[in-house]
Amino acid sequence: MIVIVIVNVMGLALLNGGKHSYHYATRADI
């Protein structure tokens, strides 16, 4: 159940702000 919740939150974040989420992910990766 926890995994499903995490996936849902991530999906909502991507839908709400694709650019912001992508930029944050790239920055975190670096």
N, C-alpha and C positions, 0 to 999 in steps of 0.2 A: 504493500500500500504506500509506503513512504516513497518508493521509486516513482510510482505513478504520480504522486503529488508533485515531486520535483520536476518531472517531465512536463506536467501541466503548467507549472509556474514558469518554466523556461519557455514554453510555447507562447504563453501570454506575453512574456517580456519581448520575445521576438516580434510578435504581432503588433504590440504597442509601439515599439521603436526598433525597427530593423537596423538602421544605421548606428544608433547609439549602442545597441547590444553588440553588433558586429565590431565596432570600434573598441568597445570595452574588452571583448573576447580577444581581439588581436593584441591589445595592449597587455592583457594578462598573460597571453602566450609569450610575448617578448620578455 
